Amino acid sequence: MKVGDKVEKIKGYKWPGVVVSMFSTLKGKPRLVVECTVPEVGGALHIYNPEQLRLID
């Protein structure tokens, strides 16, 4: 996944959005910042590991 990709959270609550940033933790684990695209919470950011997300069209 890369910045600009449309994604959604795989399990639990729905969180469709766009990857707006990527970074690594101090232990070197990748993380993605996803900005929600649902109007009611548009602009809200969540941080996920890549395994929590899937690409959408």
PDB file of N, CA, C and O in Angstrom:
ATOM      1  N   MET A   1       0.841  -1.181   0.000  1.00  0.00           N
ATOM      2  CA  MET A   1       0.000   0.000   0.000  1.00  0.00           C
ATOM      3  C   MET A   1       0.877   1.232   0.000  1.00  0.00           C
ATOM      4  O   MET A   1       2.028   1.215   0.437  1.00  0.00           O
ATOM      5  N   LYS A   2       0.283   2.315  -0.513  1.00  0.00           N
ATOM      6  CA  LYS A   2       1.047   3.558  -0.599  1.00  0.00           C
ATOM      7  C   LYS A   2       0.126   4.752  -0.351  1.00  0.00           C
ATOM      8  O   LYS A   2      -1.098   4.621  -0.375  1.00  0.00           O
ATOM      9  N   VAL A   3       0.720   5.898  -0.116  1.00  0.00           N
ATOM     10  CA  VAL A   3      -0.054   7.125   0.079  1.00  0.00           C
ATOM     11  C   VAL A   3      -0.941   7.346  -1.146  1.00  0.00           C
ATOM     12  O   VAL A   3      -0.490   7.246  -2.287  1.00  0.00           O
ATOM     13  N   GLY A   4      -2.214   7.649  -0.880  1.00  0.00           N
ATOM     14  CA  GLY A   4      -3.189   7.864  -1.946  1.00  0.00           C
ATOM     15  C   GLY A   4      -4.078   6.665  -2.223  1.00  0.00           C
ATOM     16  O   GLY A   4      -5.102   6.797  -2.894  1.00  0.00           O
ATOM     17  N   ASP A   5      -3.699   5.487  -1.711  1.00  0.00           N
ATOM     18  CA  ASP A   5      -4.530   4.290  -1.915  1.00  0.00           C
ATOM     19  C   ASP A   5      -5.825   4.386  -1.122  1.00  0.00           C
ATOM     20  O   ASP A   5      -5.832   4.855   0.016  1.00  0.00           O
ATOM     21  N   LYS A   6      -6.924   3.937  -1.728  1.00  0.00           N
ATOM     22  CA  LYS A   6      -8.200   3.816  -1.026  1.00  0.00           C
ATOM     23  C   LYS A   6      -8.209   2.461  -0.327  1.00  0.00           C
ATOM     24  O   LYS A   6      -7.920   1.435  -0.942  1.00  0.00           O
ATOM     25  N   VAL A   7      -8.541   2.465   0.960  1.00  0.00           N
ATOM     26  CA  VAL A   7      -8.507   1.248   1.777  1.00  0.00           C
ATOM     27  C   VAL A   7      -9.727   1.184   2.679  1.00  0.00           C
ATOM     28  O   VAL A   7     -10.484   2.146   2.805  1.00  0.00           O
ATOM     29  N   GLU A   8      -9.897   0.027   3.301  1.00  0.00           N
ATOM     30  CA  GLU A   8     -10.889  -0.102   4.376  1.00  0.00           C
ATOM     31  C   GLU A   8     -10.367  -1.100   5.382  1.00  0.00           C
ATOM     32  O   GLU A   8      -9.597  -1.999   5.046  1.00  0.00           O
ATOM     33  N   LYS A   9     -10.794  -0.933   6.619  1.00  0.00           N
ATOM     34  CA  LYS A   9     -10.425  -1.828   7.702  1.00  0.00           C
ATOM     35  C   LYS A   9     -11.121  -3.162   7.471  1.00  0.00           C
ATOM     36  O   LYS A   9     -12.289  -3.196   7.084  1.00  0.00           O
ATOM     37  N   ILE A  10     -10.413  -4.253   7.707  1.00  0.00           N
ATOM     38  CA  ILE A  10     -10.925  -5.589   7.395  1.00  0.00           C
ATOM     39  C   ILE A  10     -11.954  -6.083   8.409  1.00  0.00           C
ATOM     40  O   ILE A  10     -12.999  -6.605   8.020  1.00  0.00           O
ATOM     41  N   LYS A  11     -11.675  -5.925   9.703  1.00  0.00           N
ATOM     42  CA  LYS A  11     -12.551  -6.476  10.746  1.00  0.00           C
ATOM     43  C   LYS A  11     -13.068  -5.380  11.670  1.00  0.00           C
ATOM     44  O   LYS A  11     -12.505  -4.287  11.738  1.00  0.00           O
ATOM     45  N   GLY A  12     -14.150  -5.691  12.379  1.00  0.00           N
ATOM     46  CA  GLY A  12     -14.685  -4.756  13.364  1.00  0.00           C
ATOM     47  C   GLY A  12     -15.406  -3.591  12.714  1.00  0.00           C
ATOM     48  O   GLY A  12     -16.068  -3.752  11.689  1.00  0.00           O
ATOM     49  N   TYR A  13     -15.274  -2.418  13.314  1.00  0.00           N
ATOM     50  CA  TYR A  13     -15.960  -1.231  12.816  1.00  0.00           C
ATOM     51  C   TYR A  13     -15.475  -0.899  11.404  1.00  0.00           C
ATOM     52  O   TYR A  13     -14.332  -1.189  11.048  1.00  0.00           O
ATOM     53  N   LYS A  14     -16.337  -0.300  10.618  1.00  0.00           N
ATOM     54  CA  LYS A  14     -15.995   0.095   9.258  1.00  0.00           C
ATOM     55  C   LYS A  14     -15.150   1.371   9.294  1.00  0.00           C
ATOM     56  O   LYS A  14     -15.427   2.274  10.083  1.00  0.00           O
ATOM     57  N   TRP A  15     -14.141   1.449   8.461  1.00  0.00           N
ATOM     58  CA  TRP A  15     -13.316   2.642   8.372  1.00  0.00           C
ATOM     59  C   TRP A  15     -12.775   2.763   6.955  1.00  0.00           C
ATOM     60  O   TRP A  15     -11.614   2.441   6.705  1.00  0.00           O
ATOM     61  N   PRO A  16     -13.616   3.229   6.017  1.00  0.00           N
ATOM     62  CA  PRO A  16     -13.121   3.444   4.665  1.00  0.00           C
ATOM     63  C   PRO A  16     -12.366   4.768   4.613  1.00  0.00           C
ATOM     64  O   PRO A  16     -12.752   5.744   5.257  1.00  0.00           O
ATOM     65  N   GLY A  17     -11.301   4.783   3.849  1.00  0.00           N
ATOM     66  CA  GLY A  17     -10.551   6.023   3.767  1.00  0.00           C
ATOM     67  C   GLY A  17      -9.423   5.956   2.778  1.00  0.00           C
ATOM     68  O   GLY A  17      -9.363   5.076   1.920  1.00  0.00           O
ATOM     69  N   VAL A  18      -8.526   6.912   2.919  1.00  0.00           N
ATOM     70  CA  VAL A  18      -7.377   7.045   2.032  1.00  0.00           C
ATOM     71  C   VAL A  18      -6.111   7.087   2.885  1.00  0.00           C
ATOM     72  O   VAL A  18      -6.067   7.763   3.913  1.00  0.00           O
ATOM     73  N   VAL A  19      -5.087   6.360   2.449  1.00  0.00           N
ATOM     74  CA  VAL A  19      -3.797   6.396   3.137  1.00  0.00           C
ATOM     75  C   VAL A  19      -3.183   7.776   2.895  1.00  0.00           C
ATOM     76  O   VAL A  19      -2.968   8.179   1.752  1.00  0.00           O
ATOM     77  N   VAL A  20      -2.905   8.494   3.987  1.00  0.00           N
ATOM     78  CA  VAL A  20      -2.352   9.847   3.862  1.00  0.00           C
ATOM     79  C   VAL A  20      -0.904   9.939   4.344  1.00  0.00           C
ATOM     80  O   VAL A  20      -0.226  10.938   4.104  1.00  0.00           O
ATOM     81  N   SER A  21      -0.433   8.885   5.031  1.00  0.00           N
ATOM     82  CA  SER A  21       0.941   8.902   5.517  1.00  0.00           C
ATOM     83  C   SER A  21       1.366   7.488   5.881  1.00  0.00           C
ATOM     84  O   SER A  21       0.535   6.637   6.199  1.00  0.00           O
ATOM     85  N   MET A  22       2.666   7.252   5.829  1.00  0.00           N
ATOM     86  CA  MET A  22       3.226   5.970   6.240  1.00  0.00           C
ATOM     87  C   MET A  22       4.472   6.252   7.073  1.00  0.00           C
ATOM     88  O   MET A  22       5.193   7.218   6.824  1.00  0.00           O
ATOM     89  N   PHE A  23       4.717   5.388   8.076  1.00  0.00           N
ATOM     90  CA  PHE A  23       5.908   5.535   8.898  1.00  0.00           C
ATOM     91  C   PHE A  23       6.220   4.198   9.554  1.00  0.00           C
ATOM     92  O   PHE A  23       5.456   3.241   9.423  1.00  0.00           O
ATOM     93  N   SER A  24       7.326   4.134  10.248  1.00  0.00           N
ATOM     94  CA  SER A  24       7.709   2.932  10.992  1.00  0.00           C
ATOM     95  C   SER A  24       7.775   3.266  12.471  1.00  0.00           C
ATOM     96  O   SER A  24       8.151   4.373  12.856  1.00  0.00           O
ATOM     97  N   THR A  25       7.401   2.282  13.305  1.00  0.00           N
ATOM     98  CA  THR A  25       7.526   2.457  14.745  1.00  0.00           C
ATOM     99  C   THR A  25       9.004   2.373  15.122  1.00  0.00           C
ATOM    100  O   THR A  25       9.844   2.074  14.274  1.00  0.00           O
ATOM    101  N   LEU A  26       9.319   2.633  16.377  1.00  0.00           N
ATOM    102  CA  LEU A  26      10.705   2.518  16.835  1.00  0.00           C
ATOM    103  C   LEU A  26      11.240   1.102  16.671  1.00  0.00           C
ATOM    104  O   LEU A  26      12.452   0.903  16.582  1.00  0.00           O
ATOM    105  N   LYS A  27      10.348   0.117  16.631  1.00  0.00           N
ATOM    106  CA  LYS A  27      10.757  -1.284  16.432  1.00  0.00           C
ATOM    107  C   LYS A  27      10.778  -1.666  14.954  1.00  0.00           C
ATOM    108  O   LYS A  27      10.996  -2.829  14.614  1.00  0.00           O
ATOM    109  N   GLY A  28      10.551  -0.687  14.075  1.00  0.00           N
ATOM    110  CA  GLY A  28      10.621  -0.938  12.643  1.00  0.00           C
ATOM    111  C   GLY A  28       9.360  -1.502  12.020  1.00  0.00           C
ATOM    112  O   GLY A  28       9.393  -1.949  10.874  1.00  0.00           O
ATOM    113  N   LYS A  29       8.246  -1.494  12.744  1.00  0.00           N
ATOM    114  CA  LYS A  29       6.979  -2.008  12.219  1.00  0.00           C
ATOM    115  C   LYS A  29       6.294  -0.934  11.371  1.00  0.00           C
ATOM    116  O   LYS A  29       6.210   0.219  11.794  1.00  0.00           O
ATOM    117  N   PRO A  30       5.801  -1.297  10.174  1.00  0.00           N
ATOM    118  CA  PRO A  30       5.140  -0.306   9.329  1.00  0.00           C
ATOM    119  C   PRO A  30       3.773   0.091   9.875  1.00  0.00           C
ATOM    120  O   PRO A  30       3.060  -0.738  10.441  1.00  0.00           O
ATOM    121  N   ARG A  31       3.417   1.342   9.705  1.00  0.00           N
ATOM    122  CA  ARG A  31       2.109   1.855  10.089  1.00  0.00           C
ATOM    123  C   ARG A  31       1.600   2.763   8.982  1.00  0.00           C
ATOM    124  O   ARG A  31       2.376   3.429   8.297  1.00  0.00           O
ATOM    125  N   LEU A  32       0.259   2.777   8.816  1.00  0.00           N
ATOM    126  CA  LEU A  32      -0.378   3.627   7.820  1.00  0.00           C
ATOM    127  C   LEU A  32      -1.397   4.516   8.511  1.00  0.00           C
ATOM    128  O   LEU A  32      -2.171   4.052   9.348  1.00  0.00           O
ATOM    129  N   VAL A  33      -1.394   5.797   8.159  1.00  0.00           N
ATOM    130  CA  VAL A  33      -2.385   6.733   8.666  1.00  0.00           C
ATOM    131  C   VAL A  33      -3.479   6.819   7.606  1.00  0.00           C
ATOM    132  O   VAL A  33      -3.215   7.134   6.446  1.00  0.00           O
ATOM    133  N   VAL A  34      -4.732   6.529   8.030  1.00  0.00           N
ATOM    134  CA  VAL A  34      -5.866   6.526   7.109  1.00  0.00           C
ATOM    135  C   VAL A  34      -6.831   7.632   7.506  1.00  0.00           C
ATOM    136  O   VAL A  34      -7.279   7.705   8.650  1.00  0.00           O
ATOM    137  N   GLU A  35      -7.145   8.497   6.537  1.00  0.00           N
ATOM    138  CA  GLU A  35      -8.130   9.551   6.749  1.00  0.00           C
ATOM    139  C   GLU A  35      -9.486   9.035   6.297  1.00  0.00           C
ATOM    140  O   GLU A  35      -9.642   8.608   5.153  1.00  0.00           O
ATOM    141  N   CYS A  36     -10.455   9.072   7.180  1.00  0.00           N
ATOM    142  CA  CYS A  36     -11.785   8.540   6.897  1.00  0.00           C
ATOM    143  C   CYS A  36     -12.497   9.376   5.837  1.00  0.00           C
ATOM    144  O   CYS A  36     -12.390  10.602   5.809  1.00  0.00           O
ATOM    145  N   THR A  37     -13.235   8.671   4.959  1.00  0.00           N
ATOM    146  CA  THR A  37     -13.973   9.350   3.899  1.00  0.00           C
ATOM    147  C   THR A  37     -15.483   9.349   4.133  1.00  0.00           C
ATOM    148  O   THR A  37     -16.236   9.810   3.275  1.00  0.00           O
ATOM    149  N   VAL A  38     -15.935   8.838   5.281  1.00  0.00           N
ATOM    150  CA  VAL A  38     -17.355   8.888   5.624  1.00  0.00           C
ATOM    151  C   VAL A  38     -17.684  10.327   6.040  1.00  0.00           C
ATOM    152  O   VAL A  38     -17.028  10.869   6.930  1.00  0.00           O
ATOM    153  N   PRO A  39     -18.688  10.955   5.414  1.00  0.00           N
ATOM    154  CA  PRO A  39     -18.965  12.370   5.685  1.00  0.00           C
ATOM    155  C   PRO A  39     -19.124  12.720   7.166  1.00  0.00           C
ATOM    156  O   PRO A  39     -18.658  13.772   7.602  1.00  0.00           O
ATOM    157  N   GLU A  40     -19.774  11.856   7.941  1.00  0.00           N
ATOM    158  CA  GLU A  40     -20.036  12.160   9.356  1.00  0.00           C
ATOM    159  C   GLU A  40     -18.751  12.322  10.171  1.00  0.00           C
ATOM    160  O   GLU A  40     -18.733  13.057  11.158  1.00  0.00           O
ATOM    161  N   VAL A  41     -17.697  11.651   9.770  1.00  0.00           N
ATOM    162  CA  VAL A  41     -16.423  11.749  10.498  1.00  0.00           C
ATOM    163  C   VAL A  41     -15.266  12.069   9.547  1.00  0.00           C
ATOM    164  O   VAL A  41     -14.103  11.823   9.867  1.00  0.00           O
ATOM    165  N   GLY A  42     -15.593  12.615   8.390  1.00  0.00           N
ATOM    166  CA  GLY A  42     -14.582  12.939   7.389  1.00  0.00           C
ATOM    167  C   GLY A  42     -13.452  13.762   7.973  1.00  0.00           C
ATOM    168  O   GLY A  42     -13.676  14.722   8.709  1.00  0.00           O
ATOM    169  N   GLY A  43     -12.244  13.374   7.634  1.00  0.00           N
ATOM    170  CA  GLY A  43     -11.071  14.068   8.140  1.00  0.00           C
ATOM    171  C   GLY A  43     -10.454  13.421   9.359  1.00  0.00           C
ATOM    172  O   GLY A  43      -9.306  13.710   9.696  1.00  0.00           O
ATOM    173  N   ALA A  44     -11.196  12.548  10.029  1.00  0.00           N
ATOM    174  CA  ALA A  44     -10.644  11.860  11.195  1.00  0.00           C
ATOM    175  C   ALA A  44      -9.547  10.899  10.736  1.00  0.00           C
ATOM    176  O   ALA A  44      -9.643  10.298   9.666  1.00  0.00           O
ATOM    177  N   LEU A  45      -8.508  10.763  11.555  1.00  0.00           N
ATOM    178  CA  LEU A  45      -7.358   9.924  11.215  1.00  0.00           C
ATOM    179  C   LEU A  45      -7.242   8.763  12.185  1.00  0.00           C
ATOM    180  O   LEU A  45      -7.447   8.921  13.388  1.00  0.00           O
ATOM    181  N   HIS A  46      -6.907   7.582  11.648  1.00  0.00           N
ATOM    182  CA  HIS A  46      -6.592   6.410  12.464  1.00  0.00           C
ATOM    183  C   HIS A  46      -5.293   5.818  11.950  1.00  0.00           C
ATOM    184  O   HIS A  46      -4.964   5.945  10.770  1.00  0.00           O
ATOM    185  N   ILE A  47      -4.561   5.171  12.839  1.00  0.00           N
ATOM    186  CA  ILE A  47      -3.300   4.522  12.479  1.00  0.00           C
ATOM    187  C   ILE A  47      -3.506   3.015  12.521  1.00  0.00           C
ATOM    188  O   ILE A  47      -4.061   2.485  13.483  1.00  0.00           O
ATOM    189  N   TYR A  48      -3.055   2.319  11.464  1.00  0.00           N
ATOM    190  CA  TYR A  48      -3.222   0.870  11.357  1.00  0.00           C
ATOM    191  C   TYR A  48      -1.922   0.216  10.928  1.00  0.00           C
ATOM    192  O   TYR A  48      -1.044   0.862  10.355  1.00  0.00           O
ATOM    193  N   ASN A  49      -1.808  -1.082  11.214  1.00  0.00           N
ATOM    194  CA  ASN A  49      -0.750  -1.847  10.582  1.00  0.00           C
ATOM    195  C   ASN A  49      -1.328  -2.370   9.267  1.00  0.00           C
ATOM    196  O   ASN A  49      -2.546  -2.507   9.156  1.00  0.00           O
ATOM    197  N   PRO A  50      -0.503  -2.664   8.280  1.00  0.00           N
ATOM    198  CA  PRO A  50      -1.006  -3.043   6.958  1.00  0.00           C
ATOM    199  C   PRO A  50      -1.934  -4.266   6.969  1.00  0.00           C
ATOM    200  O   PRO A  50      -2.828  -4.361   6.128  1.00  0.00           O
ATOM    201  N   GLU A  51      -1.740  -5.181   7.888  1.00  0.00           N
ATOM    202  CA  GLU A  51      -2.568  -6.378   7.945  1.00  0.00           C
ATOM    203  C   GLU A  51      -4.016  -6.098   8.325  1.00  0.00           C
ATOM    204  O   GLU A  51      -4.877  -6.957   8.138  1.00  0.00           O
ATOM    205  N   GLN A  52      -4.296  -4.920   8.851  1.00  0.00           N
ATOM    206  CA  GLN A  52      -5.647  -4.543   9.256  1.00  0.00           C
ATOM    207  C   GLN A  52      -6.467  -3.963   8.106  1.00  0.00           C
ATOM    208  O   GLN A  52      -7.660  -3.705   8.268  1.00  0.00           O
ATOM    209  N   LEU A  53      -5.840  -3.755   6.947  1.00  0.00           N
ATOM    210  CA  LEU A  53      -6.481  -3.040   5.851  1.00  0.00           C
ATOM    211  C   LEU A  53      -6.480  -3.863   4.570  1.00  0.00           C
ATOM    212  O   LEU A  53      -5.692  -4.793   4.400  1.00  0.00           O
ATOM    213  N   ARG A  54      -7.413  -3.477   3.653  1.00  0.00           N
ATOM    214  CA  ARG A  54      -7.387  -4.031   2.312  1.00  0.00           C
ATOM    215  C   ARG A  54      -7.640  -2.892   1.340  1.00  0.00           C
ATOM    216  O   ARG A  54      -8.322  -1.919   1.661  1.00  0.00           O
ATOM    217  N   LEU A  55      -7.079  -3.032   0.147  1.00  0.00           N
ATOM    218  CA  LEU A  55      -7.288  -2.046  -0.919  1.00  0.00           C
ATOM    219  C   LEU A  55      -8.709  -2.144  -1.441  1.00  0.00           C
ATOM    220  O   LEU A  55      -9.270  -3.237  -1.523  1.00  0.00           O
ATOM    221  N   ILE A  56      -9.297  -0.997  -1.796  1.00  0.00           N
ATOM    222  CA  ILE A  56     -10.607  -0.978  -2.446  1.00  0.00           C
ATOM    223  C   ILE A  56     -10.519  -0.146  -3.723  1.00  0.00           C
ATOM    224  O   ILE A  56      -9.602   0.657  -3.897  1.00  0.00           O
ATOM    225  N   ASP A  57     -11.476  -0.350  -4.598  1.00  0.00           N
ATOM    226  CA  ASP A  57     -11.501   0.404  -5.856  1.00  0.00           C
ATOM    227  C   ASP A  57     -12.150   1.750  -5.673  1.00  0.00           C
ATOM    228  O   ASP A  57     -12.257   2.519  -6.628  1.00  0.00           O
TER     229      ASP A  57
END
